[in-house]
Amino acid sequence: MYRRVHVEIDLDVIKSNVANILSAYNNYDYYIGVVKGNAYGHGFAIVPAIIASGINYIATASLDEAFEVRAQDATIPILIMEPVQIEELVLCVENNFTITVSSYEFWLSLRKLHLTKLKVHLKLDTGLNRLGIDSRAEFEEIYLGMIAKSGIFLEGIFTHLATVGALDDLYDKQVAKFCELTSGINLREIPIVHLGRSATLETKEKVPFVNAVRIGALMYGINQIFRPYTGLKGRLRKLRDAHIKKRHNISPSHEASNLKVAFGFTLKAFVTEVNKLAAGERVGYGGTFKAEKNTYIAVLPVGYAHGLQVAYHQAIVAINGKLYPVVGIVNMCMLTVEVDSEVRAGDVATLIGGAVGVRKIAAITQSNAYVVMTQIAKEIPRLYKGGS
């Protein structure tokens, strides 16, 4: 770790998040931990911790990510949610990877092969319009073909819900579409059926025929923020929301969630140098910051090449328990912060986490918690604490 920047991951926080989720929503057989995007920026080394906390299936975006997970655990079943190439299927069988079949064209190629023990989840497109089968005739042909073909085990059927369905009817339309597409089969004969994800877990009741849920964001501390219907504005909002639900015949949603999750993600960097700046002098490209008084500028060895968004120039960092503003623009590999005489080279600066939490940085950069964490470059070391 020659560049003195790292992400600190608190495994105790992640394990607590998983335990709280499974305790609050204990009526599923399969809890599929989603670790796409380098485990939402946390690194794949979190896999043993989430398995120890009750996750009994893992989902990745790609085959590459599946191999990263397999390096952490030799036996956990892994679902690859994006399509793989036909020539990669042997690798999937050899490593106990479950593939997603999401198009009729892929099925036409797949049925010509002679494979053994290939596990498949069939994805239906119910309204997200990204991946999946949206024709009942095609679905039933694929379903019957998989049941009849030796060497293929249809382990699961799933879809991806576009919204949480609190104030829109797309959620209900998607569930209805799923039911329509699968109405010709007995879903209870399918070992794993999953529709929901973190966002819908908190807002909607469990769909009766579903026995699995994909948990991504919640594991990492990203939960739904419910606004209570309090005060005059709250009561007016509640009336408005009730009108919207009645008008569109929207199924009931939870108004609040008591689920406790937290962020275990902290980005830290060591101060490289501290320089004195005289009143009137400027900092960085374009001289965008002009000192109003004699001050000090600390340099941190991290920039947009490491995943900081350009808008991070409006942020603050914490050094030795005090908050200091970022000044100048975000450079490729460096960042400048206006500090005071108490800051020294070698001090540790917290850029994301604690007093400058993930949601605060998301608000400052006008992004979201997903972006804040996943954009931190994979080559920045992840250091883990706790978890035992």
Buried (B, 14 or more C-beta within 10 A) or exposed (E): EEBBBBBBBBBBBBBBBBBBBBEBBEEBEBBBBBBBBBBBBBBBBBBBBBBBBBBBBBBBBBBEBBBBBBEBBEEBBBBBBBBBEEEEBEBBBEBBBBBBBBBBEBBEEBBEEEBEEBBBBBBBBBBBEEBBBBEBEBBBBBBEBBEEBEEBBBBBBBBBBBBBBBBBBBBBBBBEBBEEBBEEBEBEEBBBBBBBBBBBBBBBEBBEBBBBBBBBBBBBBBBBEBEEBEEEEEEEBBEEBEEBBEEEEBEEBBEEBEBEBBBBBBBBBBBBEBBEBEEEBBBBEEEEBEBEEEBBBBBBBBBBEBBBBEEBBBBBBBBEEEEBEBBBBBBEBBBBBBBEEEBEEEBEBBBBBEEBBBBBBBBBBEBBBBBBBBBBBEEBEBEBEBBE
